[in-house]
């Protein structure tokens, strides 16, 4: 980091290195409802784009958009939802198409479908099937849940995570606004054998009223209530006039910095297709901290 100078907000050393890495290592998540022309407008190619899987649009739309974006020069990671894949044969066709297009990374999740469309009911089942294919993506990411999952017991979540990590290179944490809960979970999971590098998941500068609706759907209402308590957001929640500041969580994590934080290597931005606003925040914060962009 020879061309980076520390901001006066931090001391020397590991804290500065860590926050610089978080801001540099950005992944921008997009919804498959958008068109490629709309997405790439004003987005530098240095940003990695991930394409979510939608129960409404299915695997085909995610694949189509991911391949289109890749052809436009972006590094792209399609989300592969297990419950949206029919069987091993369809999985093989999906992977063949991605590999043929030059896409060598996927992010595997269970999916939001109430009922699976075929043989796979969980991310672990799909990961096991992936491991048997002749052609496989070079890099696989998985999801982890610091605040639990609304439909899965915590002991089952941990056991599944430890089994999923055998197939994966990294994990993306479910969105959370409670730094203490994130670090407590990370230390506990590490003691029990979890060792993958992880990405925080943050929503960019989303309007708080919209963020509340999303948090309830994701089952992280407790985390958002923590955020409201810490920042006094009730009036803004009622009026919808306030946007979330991602720096609040990063600052809270820095306030309790330990070597355990080094397991967090970047940020996965759930942009909800507000890419320009998210990029503006990232690069503005980099300038503020005198961090040289990639």
C-alpha positions as CSV (number, residue, x, y, z in Angstrom):
1,X,0.0,0.0,0.0
2,X,2.8,2.4,-0.8
3,X,0.4,5.0,-2.4
4,X,-2.1,5.0,0.4
5,X,-2.1,7.4,3.3
6,X,-4.0,6.8,6.5
7,X,-6.9,9.0,7.4
8,X,-6.7,10.8,10.8
9,X,-9.8,8.7,11.8
10,X,-7.6,5.7,12.4
11,X,-4.3,4.6,13.9
12,X,-1.5,3.0,12.0
13,X,-1.3,-0.5,10.9
14,X,-3.8,-3.4,10.6
15,X,-7.0,-1.3,10.9
16,X,-6.1,0.9,8.0
17,X,-5.0,-2.0,5.8
18,X,-8.3,-3.8,6.7
19,X,-10.7,-0.9,5.9
20,X,-8.8,-0.2,2.6
21,X,-9.2,-3.8,1.6
22,X,-13.0,-3.8,2.4
23,X,-13.6,-0.8,0.1
24,X,-11.3,-2.1,-2.6
25,X,-12.8,-5.6,-2.7
26,X,-16.3,-4.7,-3.8
27,X,-18.9,-6.9,-5.4
28,X,-22.0,-5.3,-6.8
29,X,-25.1,-7.4,-6.7
30,X,-27.8,-6.7,-9.3
31,X,-31.3,-8.0,-9.8
32,X,-32.1,-9.8,-13.1
33,X,-35.0,-7.5,-13.7
34,X,-32.6,-4.9,-15.1
35,X,-31.3,-4.8,-18.7
36,X,-27.6,-5.0,-19.4
37,X,-27.5,-1.6,-21.1
38,X,-29.0,0.0,-18.0
39,X,-26.6,-1.8,-15.7
40,X,-23.3,-1.0,-17.4
41,X,-24.0,2.7,-17.9
42,X,-21.3,4.5,-15.9
43,X,-20.1,1.3,-14.1
44,X,-16.3,0.9,-14.3
45,X,-15.2,-2.6,-15.5
46,X,-13.1,-3.0,-12.4
47,X,-16.2,-3.8,-10.3
48,X,-17.2,-7.4,-10.1
49,X,-21.0,-7.9,-10.8
50,X,-23.1,-10.6,-9.3
51,X,-26.5,-11.5,-10.7
52,X,-29.2,-12.8,-8.3
53,X,-31.6,-15.6,-8.9
54,X,-35.3,-14.7,-8.9
55,X,-38.1,-17.2,-8.4
56,X,-40.2,-15.1,-10.8
57,X,-37.6,-15.1,-13.6
58,X,-35.9,-18.4,-13.0
59,X,-32.4,-19.6,-13.8
60,X,-32.6,-18.6,-17.5
61,X,-32.8,-14.9,-16.9
62,X,-29.9,-15.0,-14.5
63,X,-27.8,-16.9,-17.0
64,X,-28.7,-14.6,-19.9
65,X,-27.9,-11.4,-18.0
66,X,-24.6,-12.8,-16.6
67,X,-23.4,-14.0,-20.0
68,X,-24.3,-10.6,-21.6
69,X,-22.5,-8.7,-18.9
70,X,-19.4,-10.9,-19.2
71,X,-19.3,-10.3,-23.0
72,X,-19.3,-6.6,-22.2
73,X,-16.1,-6.9,-20.3
74,X,-17.2,-7.4,-16.7
75,X,-16.2,-10.1,-14.3
76,X,-19.6,-11.7,-13.4
77,X,-20.8,-14.1,-10.8
78,X,-24.2,-15.6,-11.3
79,X,-26.2,-16.8,-8.3
80,X,-27.2,-20.4,-8.6
81,X,-30.3,-21.2,-6.5
82,X,-30.6,-24.9,-5.8
83,X,-34.4,-24.9,-5.6
84,X,-34.6,-23.4,-9.1
85,X,-32.6,-26.2,-10.7
86,X,-34.4,-29.2,-12.0
87,X,-31.8,-31.9,-11.7
88,X,-28.2,-32.9,-12.3
89,X,-28.6,-32.8,-16.0
90,X,-29.9,-29.2,-16.0
91,X,-27.1,-28.3,-13.6
92,X,-24.5,-29.7,-16.0
93,X,-26.0,-27.7,-18.9
94,X,-25.9,-24.6,-16.8
95,X,-22.3,-25.0,-15.9
96,X,-21.3,-26.0,-19.4
97,X,-22.9,-22.8,-20.7
98,X,-21.2,-20.6,-18.1
99,X,-17.8,-22.3,-18.7
100,X,-18.1,-22.0,-22.4
101,X,-18.9,-18.3,-22.0
102,X,-15.8,-17.8,-19.9
103,X,-17.5,-17.4,-16.5
104,X,-15.6,-19.4,-13.9
105,X,-17.3,-18.4,-10.6
106,X,-20.7,-19.0,-9.1
107,X,-22.4,-18.2,-5.8
108,X,-24.6,-21.1,-4.6
109,X,-27.6,-20.5,-2.4
110,X,-30.7,-22.5,-1.5
111,X,-33.1,-20.1,-3.2
112,X,-36.4,-18.4,-2.3
113,X,-38.8,-20.8,-4.0
114,X,-41.4,-22.1,-1.6
115,X,-41.3,-25.4,-3.4
116,X,-38.2,-26.7,-5.3
117,X,-38.7,-27.1,-9.0
118,X,-36.9,-30.5,-9.0
119,X,-34.4,-32.7,-7.1
120,X,-32.5,-30.0,-5.2
121,X,-33.9,-28.7,-1.9
122,X,-30.7,-27.1,-0.5
123,X,-27.5,-25.4,-1.5
124,X,-25.6,-28.4,0.0
125,X,-27.3,-30.9,-2.3
126,X,-26.5,-28.8,-5.3
127,X,-22.9,-28.4,-4.2
128,X,-22.5,-32.1,-3.7
129,X,-23.9,-32.6,-7.3
130,X,-21.5,-29.9,-8.6
131,X,-18.6,-31.8,-7.2
132,X,-19.4,-34.8,-9.4
133,X,-19.5,-32.9,-12.7
134,X,-16.6,-33.2,-15.2
135,X,-16.7,-29.4,-15.8
136,X,-16.9,-27.2,-12.8
137,X,-16.5,-23.5,-12.0
138,X,-13.1,-22.6,-10.7
139,X,-14.5,-20.6,-7.7
140,X,-17.6,-21.2,-5.7
141,X,-19.1,-19.0,-3.0
142,X,-21.6,-19.9,-0.3
143,X,-23.9,-18.0,2.1
144,X,-23.6,-17.8,5.9
145,X,-26.1,-16.4,8.4
146,X,-24.7,-14.5,11.4
147,X,-28.2,-13.8,12.7
148,X,-29.7,-17.1,11.8
149,X,-32.3,-18.1,9.2
150,X,-36.0,-17.7,9.7
151,X,-36.7,-21.3,8.6
152,X,-33.6,-23.3,9.7
153,X,-32.5,-24.1,13.3
154,X,-29.1,-22.6,14.2
155,X,-27.5,-26.0,14.9
156,X,-28.5,-27.2,11.5
157,X,-27.2,-24.0,9.9
158,X,-23.8,-24.4,11.4
159,X,-23.5,-28.1,10.5
160,X,-24.6,-27.3,7.0
161,X,-22.1,-24.4,6.7
162,X,-19.2,-26.6,7.8
163,X,-20.2,-29.2,5.2
164,X,-20.7,-26.5,2.5
165,X,-17.3,-25.0,3.1
166,X,-15.6,-28.1,1.7
167,X,-16.8,-27.0,-1.7
168,X,-16.2,-23.3,-1.4
169,X,-13.6,-20.6,-1.6
170,X,-15.5,-17.9,0.4
171,X,-18.7,-17.1,2.1
172,X,-21.0,-14.0,1.9
173,X,-22.7,-13.1,5.2
174,X,-26.4,-12.4,5.3
175,X,-27.1,-8.7,5.6
176,X,-26.7,-7.5,9.3
177,X,-26.3,-4.1,10.9
178,X,-25.1,-5.3,14.3
179,X,-21.2,-5.4,14.4
180,X,-21.3,-7.2,17.7
181,X,-23.5,-10.0,16.4
182,X,-21.4,-10.4,13.3
183,X,-18.1,-10.7,15.2
184,X,-19.6,-13.0,17.9
185,X,-20.9,-15.3,15.2
186,X,-17.6,-15.3,13.3
187,X,-15.6,-16.1,16.4
188,X,-18.0,-18.9,17.4
189,X,-18.1,-20.4,13.9
190,X,-14.3,-20.2,13.7
191,X,-13.9,-22.2,17.0
192,X,-16.1,-24.9,15.5
193,X,-14.1,-25.2,12.3
194,X,-15.3,-22.5,9.9
195,X,-12.3,-21.0,8.2
196,X,-13.4,-19.4,4.9
197,X,-12.8,-15.7,4.1
198,X,-16.1,-13.8,4.3
199,X,-17.7,-10.8,2.7
200,X,-19.9,-8.4,4.6
201,X,-23.2,-7.8,2.9
202,X,-24.4,-4.2,2.9
203,X,-27.3,-2.4,1.1
204,X,-25.5,0.7,-0.1
205,X,-27.3,4.0,0.6
206,X,-30.8,2.5,0.4
207,X,-33.8,4.4,1.7
208,X,-34.5,3.3,5.3
209,X,-38.2,2.6,4.6
210,X,-37.3,0.3,1.8
211,X,-34.5,-1.3,3.9
212,X,-37.0,-2.0,6.6
213,X,-39.3,-4.0,4.2
214,X,-36.3,-6.0,2.9
215,X,-35.0,-6.7,6.4
216,X,-38.4,-8.1,7.5
217,X,-38.5,-10.3,4.4
218,X,-34.9,-11.6,5.1
219,X,-35.7,-12.3,8.7
220,X,-33.2,-9.8,10.1
221,X,-35.7,-7.5,11.7
222,X,-33.9,-7.8,15.0
223,X,-30.7,-6.4,13.4
224,X,-32.7,-3.5,11.9
225,X,-34.2,-2.8,15.3
226,X,-30.7,-2.6,16.7
227,X,-29.9,-0.1,14.0
228,X,-32.9,2.0,14.8
229,X,-32.0,2.0,18.5
230,X,-28.5,3.1,17.8
231,X,-29.3,5.8,15.3
232,X,-32.7,7.0,16.4
233,X,-34.3,6.3,13.1
234,X,-38.0,6.1,14.0
235,X,-39.0,9.5,12.6
236,X,-37.1,8.8,9.3
237,X,-38.7,5.3,9.1
238,X,-42.1,6.9,9.2
239,X,-41.4,9.5,6.6
240,X,-39.1,7.5,4.4
241,X,-36.7,10.4,4.2
242,X,-33.5,8.9,5.4
243,X,-30.9,6.8,3.6
244,X,-28.7,4.2,5.3
245,X,-25.0,5.1,5.7
246,X,-22.9,1.9,5.3
247,X,-20.0,3.6,7.1
248,X,-21.9,3.2,10.4
249,X,-21.4,-0.6,10.4
250,X,-17.7,-0.3,9.3
251,X,-17.0,2.2,12.0
252,X,-18.7,-0.1,14.6
253,X,-16.5,-3.0,13.5
254,X,-13.4,-0.9,13.6
255,X,-14.2,0.2,17.2
256,X,-13.8,-3.4,18.3
257,X,-11.0,-4.4,15.9
258,X,-9.1,-7.6,16.6
259,X,-7.1,-10.0,14.4
260,X,-10.4,-11.9,13.9
261,X,-11.5,-9.1,11.6
262,X,-8.9,-10.2,9.0
263,X,-11.3,-13.0,8.0
264,X,-13.5,-10.3,6.6
265,X,-12.0,-9.6,3.2
266,X,-14.5,-7.4,1.3
267,X,-18.0,-6.1,0.9
268,X,-20.8,-7.6,-1.2
269,X,-23.1,-4.7,-2.0
270,X,-26.8,-5.5,-2.4
271,X,-27.5,-2.5,-4.6
272,X,-31.1,-3.3,-5.5
273,X,-30.0,-2.0,-8.9
274,X,-29.0,1.4,-7.5
275,X,-25.5,0.9,-8.8
276,X,-24.6,4.5,-9.5
277,X,-25.5,5.6,-6.0
278,X,-23.5,2.7,-4.4
279,X,-20.4,3.3,-6.5
280,X,-20.6,7.0,-5.7
281,X,-20.6,6.2,-2.0
282,X,-17.7,3.7,-2.3
283,X,-15.5,6.0,-4.3
284,X,-16.4,9.1,-2.2
285,X,-15.4,7.2,0.9
286,X,-12.2,6.1,-0.7
287,X,-11.4,9.7,-1.6
288,X,-12.3,10.8,1.9
289,X,-10.0,8.2,3.4
290,X,-7.3,9.0,0.8
291,X,-7.5,5.4,-0.4
292,X,-6.4,4.9,-4.0
293,X,-9.0,3.1,-6.0
294,X,-7.9,-0.1,-7.9
